[in-house]
Structure formats: C-alpha cells, structure tokens
Amino acid sequence: MNFDLSKKTLSEVNSYLQHIDLKSNQRDFVIKNPLGNHALCAGLQDEIKVTIKGHVGYYCAGMNKNAEVTIEGNVGTGVAENMMSGLVHVKGNASQSAGATGHGGTLIIDGDASSRCGISMKGINIIVKGSVGHMSAFMAQSGNLVILGDADEYLGDSIYEAKIYCLGKVKSLGADCIEKEMNDKEIKHLSALLEAQNIKADPKKFKRYGSARNLYNFKIDNVSNY
Amino acid sequence: MCGIVGIYLKNKKYNKQLGKLLTGMMNNMASRGPDSAGFAVYNKSSKFKYTVCLQTNFDLKDLKKILKSKLTNTKYKLIADHVVIETSTKPEKTIPILKSIQGIDLVGYGKSIEIFKQVGNPKDVVKKFSLDKFSGSHAIGHTRMATESAITTDGSHPYSTGEDECLVHNGSLSNHNNLRRSLIKNGAEFKSLNDTEVAAGYISNSLKNKISLKETLMNGLKDLDGFYTFITGTQKGFAVLRDEIACKPAVIAETKDYVAIASEFQAMAHLPDVNKADIYEPKPGIVYSWGS
C-alpha cells in the first residue's frame, strides 16, 4: 500500500500506520514524498514494514515497537528515539541524537551519524556503518553501539554499562570512558551483532570501550540488570 | 528556536528564481520563528554602484523631497515600508546623511545587497516584500522566535553592520553585553539590545581590520560565548559556522547548481533536484564557505 505525503497529511498517514487492522493481510507500506516531515512513522506498534522514499525530518520512527522502517534517504534529529523493539534502517546520513534513549530493537545507519548518537541509550543496538559525531553514547546505560567508521570527541562520556565497538579512529574518549579488553566473549558478541545484519567486518579488528565505573556507583550485584 | 536559511547559486540559470526558491525555504521555516522575518538578497545588476536599504514611514514623495538636495543621481524603489536607494555616491557620504534624518532607519547598504525585515509571520512578511520576484546570486533569510530582545524590526535579522555584510543566527549569546561595550569603544554603533547584532558588529569590526572572514569566524569560537549556527553573507557568497557543542541544527544540501543551508531539511524539500543532492550536517567549530 502506498501513501503520498504531498497528497495526504502527516497525521492521516501516521494514524493509519499506528492503527493497523490486524485482521487484514496488509503489512507492507511505502511512503512517497516525505518532504522532510517530522515525526513520520512515530509510535508504530505492529509488525509491519514501512519504506520511506526520501529525506525525513526529526524523530522519524520514534518510540517504534515491532515495526521495520527503512528510510531511503537522510534523517533529521532523533531517529528511532526511545525505540522499544523492531528495526529502523537509515540508508543515508542521520542527524544528531540518533537512537536516543532507545530501549530495544536495532537501528542501522548506512551513512554517518552526527553528534550525540546513542545518547542515554537503554538497551538498543545501534550500528553505524559510517562515522559518529562528538559526544556519542553520552550517558549510555545499556545496549551496543557499533561504529564501522571513526568517532569524534568525547566518545562515551559518563557512560554506564552500554558497550561501544569502534573499527576506526576515536578522536577522544569522554569522562570515565576507557578502552576495554576485546576478549573471545566480546568477539563472539560483536560477531553475532554484525552477522544478524549481514555486515561483513572482522570483529577482531574492533576496539571496545566502556565505563571505568569511577563516576557512578557500580555494584557488581546489579550486573545482570544491564 | 528561530529558522535560518541560505542559498548560493553556482549555476546562473537559477538567478531569476532566487527569490522564489528563498520564499519556499522561509515559508517552510515559519513554524520555527513566527515573530518576525527578514532576508538579504545579493544582486549586482543595477547601473548604479551602490544600494542602500531603509525602513521609513515617510511617503516616497516626501522622502525624495527631503533627500533631493542631499543626494544626487539616485533612483528610488519602494517595496512595502522599505525604500531601496540606488546611487553612485559612496556610502561614506550617503550613510551619515541618512543617519542624520529622523524617521529613517538604515537597514543595510553595499554594492549588491538588498535587505528587508519586518515583524509578523514570515509567510506574510515575504509576501509583503514580494520576495518571489527577486533575482540574484545568493540570499539569506531568517525567521525569528524572539528570546534576547523585543519583537521589533530592529530586533529582527539579518543584521547588517558593514558594507554588503549580513548575519543571521539561530541560538543565543551570553556575553553580548560585554562584547557590545568593547565594540562601542572601537567605534561600532548598535541599534538594538539584540545579541546577534553584537555578533554582526564583531564580524564587521574584524573584517575592517583586514582579518579574513574565515579567520574572523574561527576567532569568534573563542570570543562569542553561547549557542549558535551562523550564516554570514558577503558580496561574493556566504559562510556557515556552528558552535562547538552544536545544539542548534543545520543541514546543507549541495548539487552542481546550488548550495543550500537551513535549520531543517523541510526548508529545502522543494528545491530542484534536492533528492539527488549531497546532504550533510556542517560539523561543529568548522567554517564552511562558498564564494566568500
């Protein structure tokens, strides 16, 4: 089923996709002419596939649950912010705060993500095939941020228990973020993340970064919560 | 919030559509700044060497009468409540005369700049000035959500504090009072209590001292404390700078025909071939410039 945002309003399209009639078999949707609209595909809850043909604005696929959203273009601030589950795939570049506060699901960005990618992430997996901007994974609590390119300044500033894997150069690490051992368990973990998305990269070549645990009160008894 | 937009044409075939393209960009940024709007268009086509833009409540007839004995060989264009004077007299002579007349507000001057601003919804403002009829080589626009000073024409962007210079700003500066005082000591004049006018004055002061625009903006990273995405226009082009935290948005779309910058992609969604453009965010603390 096709929607054309130059003919239908944003609320009409969003409302339709947010209230799918589960008795029908319609699960595939295409949105044409997104024209940089904000909050497109925000709050989807069902197992549907949406392809957006073009560039979108802020908070695309925010709060996503179950849905698979592909954006054939660039996205503005806060793509997949607070995502709960599902998959969001950006084929272009992403603006700042991609995947912010995400609880679950996977966000893949084929291009670059700008500053604060994965800020305060809480369990989401973010894979950036390009590079990330400054302050990425700021206060990241749990989940994985995988960067195939480089990272700008202050990566992982004030990080909690999220894991960062970076293949390229890291300009600088933020407060309380340190390089950590890339042991067999970690290589296996990263390998599974990459394989799940058919990404061909050697997990052994990545460096891992995480919390030095000096900035917050880390209790080993709580480790299973992260 | 505020919305900023700019377009620089690489291909002359779009020169006649410049105003139309900028109109669409400003209309789409109206939601980011509903209080006032303004724009600067650069167009070198007049047989006169200089243009001066004024805002005035005088009738054109009365204005001509007042200026008749003071300015010779001039052409007047009335556009809404702004008057564009085209003249061959040097600004050094024209500007003090115009400043001395009560009821005239100088908006900007230079060899190719025409600059207009007014309070009201940007969609109405661009209509009043018939922006869609303008042609030129590059243009900059602003839609304002007022924070640092009152909603007046003096508080609206772009700010022009030097020949062919203009500045639009999304953000706020926290050290503008101190900086204003030190610039006034160096001879700068300010019309408002607005923070952006101080940044414009800072840039003009530096350019006056023969420091390049790029170096000026890089020095600004140290001297201007606050949040900003700036677009600064010159006779030849424009430059973009974001502060090092980069909270204030900006996105650039570049094709073989033009470079466009805006606070949000939405502003550029109607531009020709934008879906084939190279679209990226300017990185913090780096000066991007075209033509200038």
Interface residues (C-beta under 8 A of the other chain):
Chain A: L35 G36 N37 H38 G54 H55 V56 G57 Y58 G73 N74 G76 T77 G92 N93 S95 Q96 D112 S114 S115 G133 H134 D152
Chain B: N28 A246 P249 V251 E264 F265 Q266 A267 M268 A269 H270 V274 N275 I279 Y280 E281 K283 P284
